[in-house]
Amino acid sequence: MKSFPVIKPIDKKIFKIEFKDPYLKPAVIETEEQFKELIQNLIANKRQEEAKELTQQWINLKKEHFKLNYHGKFLNLGVKTAIMGIINITPDSFSDGGEDYKDINKILKKVEFMLENGADIIDVGGESTRPGATPISADEEIERVIPVIQAIRKNLGDRFLLSVDTYKSTVADIAVSEGADIINDISGMTFDDKMADVVAKHDCHIVINHIKGTPQTWQTQEIYYDDVVYEIIEFFKNQISFGISRGIKPDRFIIDPGIGFGKKVEHNVEIIKRLDEFKILGLPILIGISRKSFLNIILKNLLNRPDTLPKERLPATLGATAYAVLKGAHIVRVHDVKETAEFLTILDTIRGYKIE
């Protein structure tokens, strides 16, 4: 039995409503008048909580524009798809670990290239979260990440948003103090509940990423979802409520369904296909598809070809990204910023955005 009712978009004008009570048939809504009538019937039958929940979801579904803002920096979402460029300060990331990760000058050149070629946000991470990765201490992560954040702000200025990819509250606290605007927590504040206090303290943005298990258990645990999208929505609702209870403002949250974070290939595909269902939460949607292993598995199985290396997965990444954007993604987290920016410029223009 569902713990809350949900509105599922069928297309832009038709919605399916599923109720908490499994014995109630789903309703198909095509007009505002039909929705109002449904809400009135729920209230008349003393189902006020469901009426309230569905009304909020209906309002959220209509939201198209959001704004990220921190310390005088602004990013409007919905005008065009925003790009988050990935900077891994790690020797063992699945895609680009070990590539001069200790060379500050080379890192700065990479960040500068991303900014010049379409990145709106730079995401700096110091710990690999690939399957089977060995965790590192907070002290080691601080040694990797903080000098990079300091150097980025000192040399490249304050005109763009900077994100720190960490699930440790101590790392996040220092990173925001040194210039980060967003905390990108792969655990959605489940690995370290003090993360909520850090976000509230700084009043910064936080990415709530869905995860099942840990990077250390993904290769051995059995991964199962009854309904992967519904379970992730429930996770988001719980973590957002938790964060608000600790002092985080509602407009500080960004949600990421966590492609590859404790999901099989079919779960990742299902999430992308149904990404528009996350709109009921009324928050910006971030998605990270870039170079993920599920793309390799699909290509290998359907095209009968050998494994593709992470750096060879750009065409597959762009194909999945296009579908995600058309389904409502506001921010895409990528390695290949220049190519993605060109691709999204055409996609956004065709789907109706104005060239600015």
C-alpha positions as CSV (number, residue, x, y, z in Angstrom):
1,M,0.0,0.0,0.0
2,K,1.3,3.4,-0.9
3,S,2.1,5.8,1.9
4,F,0.9,8.8,-0.2
5,P,-1.0,9.3,-3.5
6,V,0.9,10.3,-6.6
7,I,0.2,12.2,-9.8
8,K,1.9,10.6,-12.8
9,P,2.2,12.6,-16.0
10,I,1.1,10.6,-19.1
11,D,2.0,13.5,-21.4
12,K,2.0,17.3,-21.0
13,K,-1.8,17.6,-20.5
14,I,-2.9,14.2,-19.3
15,F,-2.2,12.9,-15.7
16,K,-2.9,9.6,-13.9
17,I,-3.6,9.8,-10.2
18,E,-2.9,6.7,-8.0
19,F,-4.3,6.6,-4.5
20,K,-3.0,5.3,-1.2
21,D,-5.9,2.8,-1.1
22,P,-5.1,0.0,-3.6
23,Y,-8.8,-0.7,-4.0
24,L,-9.4,2.8,-5.4
25,K,-9.1,2.8,-9.2
26,P,-6.6,5.3,-10.6
27,A,-8.1,8.5,-12.1
28,V,-7.2,10.1,-15.4
29,I,-7.2,13.9,-15.4
30,E,-7.1,16.0,-18.5
31,T,-8.4,19.4,-17.3
32,E,-8.1,21.7,-14.3
33,E,-11.9,21.4,-13.7
34,Q,-11.6,17.6,-13.5
35,F,-8.9,17.9,-10.9
36,K,-10.9,20.4,-8.8
37,E,-13.8,18.0,-8.9
38,L,-11.6,15.1,-7.7
39,I,-10.3,17.1,-4.8
40,Q,-13.8,18.2,-3.8
41,N,-14.9,14.5,-3.8
42,L,-11.9,13.5,-1.7
43,I,-12.7,16.2,0.9
44,A,-16.4,15.2,0.9
45,N,-15.3,11.6,1.7
46,K,-13.1,12.8,4.6
47,R,-9.8,12.2,2.7
48,Q,-8.4,15.6,3.5
49,E,-4.8,14.5,3.7
50,E,-4.8,13.0,0.3
51,A,-6.6,16.1,-1.1
52,K,-3.9,18.3,0.4
53,E,-1.1,16.1,-0.9
54,L,-2.5,15.9,-4.4
55,T,-3.2,19.7,-4.5
56,Q,0.5,20.4,-3.6
57,Q,1.7,17.9,-6.3
58,W,-0.6,19.6,-8.9
59,I,0.9,23.0,-8.1
60,N,4.5,21.5,-8.2
61,L,3.9,20.0,-11.6
62,K,3.2,23.4,-13.0
63,K,6.5,24.8,-11.9
64,E,8.9,25.3,-14.7
65,H,11.5,27.8,-13.4
66,F,13.8,27.7,-10.4
67,K,16.6,29.8,-9.2
68,L,19.8,28.8,-7.4
69,N,21.4,31.7,-5.4
70,Y,24.2,31.9,-2.9
71,H,26.4,34.8,-1.9
72,G,25.4,37.0,-4.8
73,K,25.7,34.3,-7.4
74,F,22.5,33.3,-9.4
75,L,21.6,30.6,-11.8
76,N,18.2,30.5,-13.4
77,L,16.9,27.0,-14.1
78,G,14.4,26.4,-16.9
79,V,15.7,29.1,-19.2
80,K,18.1,26.5,-20.5
81,T,19.5,23.2,-19.3
82,A,22.3,23.9,-16.8
83,I,25.6,22.0,-17.0
84,M,27.6,20.8,-14.0
85,G,31.2,20.0,-14.9
86,I,32.9,17.1,-13.0
87,I,36.3,17.6,-11.5
88,N,37.6,14.5,-9.8
89,I,40.5,15.0,-7.4
90,T,41.0,11.2,-7.0
91,P,43.4,8.5,-8.1
92,D,40.7,5.9,-8.6
93,S,37.5,7.4,-10.1
94,F,35.9,5.0,-12.6
95,S,36.2,7.5,-15.5
96,D,39.1,9.9,-15.0
97,G,40.8,9.0,-11.8
98,G,44.6,9.5,-11.6
99,E,44.8,12.1,-14.3
100,D,47.1,14.7,-12.7
101,Y,44.8,14.8,-9.7
102,K,47.5,16.5,-7.5
103,D,48.5,19.1,-10.1
104,I,46.6,22.3,-9.2
105,N,47.7,24.1,-12.4
106,K,46.3,21.4,-14.6
107,I,43.1,21.2,-12.6
108,L,42.7,25.0,-12.9
109,K,43.2,24.8,-16.7
110,K,40.5,22.1,-16.9
111,V,38.1,24.1,-14.8
112,E,38.8,27.2,-16.9
113,F,38.1,25.2,-20.1
114,M,34.8,24.0,-18.7
115,L,33.7,27.5,-17.8
116,E,34.7,28.9,-21.2
117,N,32.8,26.1,-22.9
118,G,29.4,26.1,-21.2
119,A,29.7,24.9,-17.6
120,D,27.4,26.7,-15.2
121,I,28.5,24.8,-12.1
122,I,31.8,23.1,-11.2
123,D,31.5,20.0,-9.0
124,V,34.7,19.1,-7.1
125,G,35.0,15.7,-5.5
126,G,37.8,14.0,-3.6
127,E,36.6,10.5,-3.0
128,S,35.7,7.9,-5.6
129,T,32.2,6.4,-5.3
130,R,32.6,3.8,-8.0
131,P,31.5,0.2,-7.0
132,G,34.0,-1.3,-4.7
133,A,35.9,1.9,-4.0
134,T,37.8,2.1,-0.7
135,P,36.5,4.9,1.6
136,I,39.0,7.6,2.6
137,S,39.2,9.6,5.9
138,A,37.8,13.1,6.2
139,D,41.3,14.4,6.7
140,E,42.5,12.9,3.5
141,E,39.5,14.2,1.6
142,I,40.1,17.7,3.0
143,E,43.7,17.6,1.9
144,R,42.6,16.8,-1.6
145,V,39.6,19.1,-2.0
146,I,40.1,22.2,0.0
147,P,43.3,23.4,-1.8
148,V,41.5,23.0,-5.1
149,I,38.5,25.0,-4.0
150,Q,40.7,27.7,-2.6
151,A,42.7,27.8,-5.9
152,I,39.6,27.9,-8.1
153,R,38.2,30.9,-6.1
154,K,41.5,32.7,-6.0
155,N,42.4,32.3,-9.7
156,L,39.0,32.0,-11.5
157,G,36.8,34.3,-9.4
158,D,33.3,34.2,-8.0
159,R,31.2,34.5,-11.1
160,F,30.0,30.8,-11.1
161,L,28.6,28.3,-8.7
162,L,31.0,25.8,-7.1
163,S,29.8,22.4,-5.7
164,V,31.6,20.0,-3.4
165,D,30.9,16.3,-3.9
166,T,31.1,14.8,-0.4
167,Y,28.9,12.9,2.1
168,K,31.0,14.0,5.1
169,S,29.8,17.0,7.1
170,T,33.3,18.1,8.3
171,V,34.5,18.2,4.7
172,A,31.4,20.1,3.5
173,D,31.6,22.6,6.3
174,I,35.2,23.7,5.4
175,A,34.4,23.5,1.7
176,V,31.5,26.0,1.9
177,S,33.6,28.2,4.2
178,E,36.3,28.3,1.5
179,G,34.0,29.1,-1.4
180,A,31.6,26.2,-2.3
181,D,28.0,27.1,-2.9
182,I,26.4,23.7,-3.2
183,I,26.9,20.4,-1.3
184,N,26.5,17.4,-3.5
185,D,25.8,14.5,-1.1
186,I,25.6,11.1,-2.8
187,S,24.0,9.7,0.3
188,G,21.2,12.3,0.6
189,M,22.3,13.0,4.2
190,T,22.0,9.3,5.2
191,F,25.7,8.5,5.8
192,D,26.2,11.6,8.0
193,D,23.1,13.2,9.5
194,K,25.2,16.2,10.7
195,M,25.2,17.2,7.0
196,A,21.8,18.8,7.6
197,D,23.3,21.0,10.3
198,V,26.0,22.2,8.0
199,V,23.6,23.1,5.2
200,A,21.3,25.0,7.7
201,K,24.4,26.8,9.2
202,H,25.6,28.1,5.8
203,D,22.1,28.3,4.2
204,C,23.7,26.8,1.0
205,H,22.1,24.5,-1.6
206,I,22.3,20.7,-1.2
207,V,21.8,17.9,-3.7
208,I,19.9,15.1,-2.2
209,N,21.1,12.0,-4.2
210,H,19.2,8.7,-3.8
211,I,21.4,5.7,-3.0
212,K,20.7,2.1,-2.0
213,G,23.4,0.4,-0.1
214,T,27.0,1.7,-0.4
215,P,29.7,1.6,-3.0
216,Q,31.4,-1.2,-1.0
217,T,28.2,-3.4,-1.1
218,W,26.9,-2.8,-4.6
219,Q,28.8,-5.7,-6.2
220,T,27.6,-8.3,-3.6
221,Q,24.1,-7.1,-2.5
222,E,20.9,-8.1,-4.2
223,I,19.3,-4.9,-5.5
224,Y,15.5,-4.9,-5.6
225,Y,12.8,-2.3,-6.0
226,D,9.0,-2.8,-6.0
227,D,8.7,0.5,-7.9
228,V,12.0,2.3,-8.3
229,V,10.6,5.7,-9.0
230,Y,8.0,5.6,-6.2
231,E,10.7,4.4,-3.7
232,I,13.0,7.2,-4.7
233,I,10.2,9.8,-4.4
234,E,9.5,8.5,-0.9
235,F,13.2,8.7,0.0
236,F,13.3,12.3,-1.2
237,K,10.2,13.3,0.8
238,N,11.7,11.7,4.0
239,Q,15.1,13.4,3.6
240,I,13.6,16.8,2.7
241,S,11.3,16.6,5.8
242,F,14.4,15.6,7.9
243,G,16.4,18.5,6.5
244,I,13.6,21.0,7.1
245,S,13.3,19.8,10.7
246,R,17.0,20.6,11.1
247,G,16.7,24.1,9.7
248,I,17.2,23.8,6.0
249,K,15.0,26.1,3.9
250,P,12.8,24.3,1.4
251,D,14.2,26.2,-1.6
252,R,17.8,24.9,-0.8
253,F,17.1,21.4,-2.0
254,I,18.0,19.9,-5.4
255,I,17.1,16.3,-6.1
256,D,19.1,13.6,-8.0
257,P,17.6,10.1,-8.5
258,G,21.1,8.7,-8.4
259,I,21.7,6.8,-11.7
260,G,24.0,3.9,-10.9
261,F,23.9,4.3,-7.1
262,G,22.6,0.9,-6.1
263,K,20.6,0.3,-9.3
264,K,20.6,-2.3,-12.1
265,V,20.4,-1.4,-15.7
266,E,16.7,-1.7,-15.8
267,H,16.3,0.6,-12.8
268,N,18.4,3.3,-14.5
269,V,16.4,3.1,-17.7
270,E,13.1,3.2,-15.8
271,I,14.2,6.3,-13.8
272,I,15.1,8.2,-17.0
273,K,11.9,7.2,-18.8
274,R,9.8,8.4,-15.8
275,L,11.9,11.3,-14.7
276,D,9.0,13.7,-15.1
277,E,7.3,12.0,-12.2
278,F,9.8,13.6,-9.8
279,K,8.3,17.0,-10.7
280,I,5.6,16.4,-8.1
281,L,8.2,17.4,-5.5
282,G,8.5,20.9,-6.9
283,L,12.3,21.0,-6.8
284,P,15.1,21.3,-9.4
285,I,16.1,17.9,-10.9
286,L,19.8,17.1,-11.4
287,I,20.8,13.9,-13.2
288,G,24.2,12.3,-13.6
289,I,24.4,9.9,-16.6
290,S,27.8,10.8,-18.0
291,R,29.9,7.7,-18.9
292,K,28.0,5.4,-16.5
293,S,28.5,1.7,-16.8
294,F,24.8,0.9,-17.6
295,L,25.4,2.7,-21.0
296,N,28.2,0.2,-21.7
297,I,26.0,-2.8,-20.8
298,I,23.2,-1.6,-23.1
299,L,25.7,-1.0,-26.0
300,K,27.4,-4.3,-25.4
301,N,24.2,-6.3,-25.3
302,L,22.2,-4.7,-28.1
303,L,25.1,-4.0,-30.6
304,N,27.1,-7.1,-29.8
305,R,30.3,-5.2,-29.3
306,P,33.1,-5.3,-26.8
307,D,33.1,-3.1,-23.7
308,T,33.4,0.6,-24.3
309,L,35.8,2.5,-22.1
310,P,34.2,5.4,-20.0
311,K,35.8,8.0,-22.3
312,E,34.2,6.3,-25.4
313,R,30.6,6.7,-24.0
314,L,29.9,10.3,-25.1
315,P,27.4,9.4,-27.9
316,A,25.5,7.1,-25.5
317,T,25.7,9.7,-22.7
318,L,24.2,12.3,-25.0
319,G,21.4,10.0,-26.1
320,A,20.3,9.3,-22.6
321,T,20.8,12.9,-21.6
322,A,18.4,14.1,-24.4
323,Y,15.6,11.9,-23.0
324,A,16.3,13.0,-19.4
325,V,16.2,16.7,-20.4
326,L,13.0,16.3,-22.4
327,K,11.5,14.6,-19.3
328,G,12.4,17.5,-17.0
329,A,16.1,17.5,-15.9
330,H,17.2,21.0,-15.1
331,I,20.9,20.2,-14.5
332,V,23.1,17.6,-16.1
333,R,26.3,16.5,-14.4
334,V,28.9,15.7,-17.1
335,H,32.6,15.1,-17.9
336,D,32.4,16.3,-21.5
337,V,31.3,19.9,-21.0
338,K,32.0,21.4,-24.5
339,E,30.3,18.6,-26.4
340,T,27.3,18.6,-24.0
341,A,26.9,22.3,-24.2
342,E,26.8,22.2,-28.0
343,F,24.3,19.3,-28.0
344,L,22.0,21.0,-25.4
345,T,22.1,24.3,-27.2
346,I,20.5,22.7,-30.2
347,L,18.1,20.6,-28.1
348,D,16.9,23.5,-26.0
349,T,16.5,25.7,-29.0
350,I,14.4,23.1,-30.9
351,R,12.1,22.5,-27.8
352,G,11.3,26.1,-27.6
353,Y,13.8,28.1,-25.6
354,K,15.0,31.4,-26.9
355,I,18.6,31.9,-28.0
356,E,20.0,34.5,-25.5
